[in-house]
Each structure stands twice: as C-alpha cells, then as structure tokens.
Amino acid sequence: MTVAWRTQKWLYPARLRGWQRPPERRWQPHPNGCDEKTLARPFCYRCHKPAVTCICARVKRVDNRTKIWLLQHPRERFHPIGTARIARLGLGRFEQTMA
C-alpha cells in the first residue's frame, strides 16, 4: 500500500503536492572542454532565426508604392514567428516603430 501511495503521489500536479524548490544549478565545464558560447547553434542576425531555419534567401524583396508603418509592442520584438522581421526583409518602403 505504501508503494502504491508513493507512485500515485507523484502523479498529482506540483501545485497539489506543495511547492518544492528546484535543484540549484551551478556552472560546470562541458565534458569536451568547450564553453557554452562555442556550442551555441549558428544564428542569422538578419532574420533573428537559427541558421538552419533562416528565411533571408527565400524572402523576395518587393518595391511597394505605399509606405507601410508598423507599430509594434516591445514584448513582440523577439517573438519566434517574427512577422515584423519578415515584413522588414520583404518590403521596400517599410518603417517599424516600438510602442
């Protein structure tokens, strides 16, 4: 009976079990001697996506006659989808402003 209770106890969400402090994470060197900066995946600074999913080559530049002005919330700046960044890459007359 005790074993069944212990296995069922961990099936409950953490909020029902009570708060538990997560284990403290300390910096440890990587096993192969590299630091985390050298292990980071390549990153495209133009579209702000990983190099594997970079869309810069696929977005065609359009010379639009109408100027498009986008007002963007600061928290949306680094949103993973990045619609504003795609628009900036593809539109000739585009202005982006943070609210």
C-alpha positions in Angstrom: 0.0 0.0 0.0 2.8 2.4 0.8 4.4 1.8 -2.7 1.1 2.5 -4.4 0.7 5.7 -2.5 4.2 6.9 -3.4 3.7 6.2 -7.1 0.3 7.9 -7.1 1.6 10.8 -5.1 3.9 11.9 -8.0 1.0 11.7 -10.5 -0.5 14.8 -8.9 0.5 18.2 -10.2 3.1 20.1 -8.3 0.5 22.7 -7.0 -1.3 19.9 -5.2 1.8 18.3 -3.7 3.1 21.6 -2.3 5.9 23.8 -3.5 9.3 22.2 -4.0 12.5 24.1 -4.5 14.1 23.1 -7.9 17.6 21.8 -7.6 20.3 24.5 -7.7 22.1 24.7 -11.0 25.8 25.5 -10.8 28.1 26.2 -13.7 30.0 23.2 -14.7 32.5 22.9 -17.6 31.4 21.0 -20.6 32.8 17.4 -20.8 34.7 18.1 -24.0 36.3 21.3 -22.7 34.2 23.8 -24.7 32.2 26.6 -23.1 28.5 27.2 -23.9 29.3 30.0 -26.4 31.2 27.7 -28.7 28.4 25.1 -28.5 25.6 27.6 -29.5 24.0 26.9 -32.8 24.7 29.3 -35.7 22.3 32.2 -35.7 21.2 34.6 -38.5 21.4 38.2 -37.3 19.3 39.5 -40.2 16.1 37.5 -39.6 16.9 36.5 -36.0 16.3 32.8 -36.6 18.7 29.8 -36.3 20.8 29.4 -39.4 19.0 26.1 -40.2 15.7 27.9 -40.5 17.0 31.1 -42.0 14.4 32.7 -44.3 16.6 35.5 -45.8 17.2 33.8 -49.1 13.6 32.8 -49.5 12.0 36.2 -48.9 11.7 38.2 -52.2 12.1 42.0 -52.0 9.0 43.9 -53.2 9.3 47.6 -54.1 5.9 48.7 -52.8 4.5 52.1 -53.7 2.6 52.5 -50.4 4.7 53.0 -47.3 3.8 50.6 -44.6 4.2 51.7 -41.0 4.1 49.1 -38.2 3.6 49.9 -34.6 5.0 47.0 -32.5 4.8 46.3 -28.8 8.3 45.9 -27.2 7.5 42.4 -26.0 6.7 41.2 -29.5 10.2 42.2 -30.8 11.7 38.8 -30.3 8.6 36.7 -30.9 9.6 33.4 -32.6 7.4 33.9 -35.6 8.7 37.4 -36.3 6.1 38.7 -38.8 7.5 42.3 -38.5 11.0 41.0 -39.3 9.7 39.2 -42.3 8.0 42.3 -43.5 11.1 44.4 -43.0 13.1 41.9 -45.2 10.5 41.8 -47.9 9.1 45.3 -48.2 11.0 48.2 -49.8 9.1 51.0 -48.1 8.6 49.8 -44.5 9.0 51.5 -41.2 8.8 49.9 -37.8 8.3 51.7 -34.5 8.3 50.3 -31.0 5.3 51.4 -28.9 
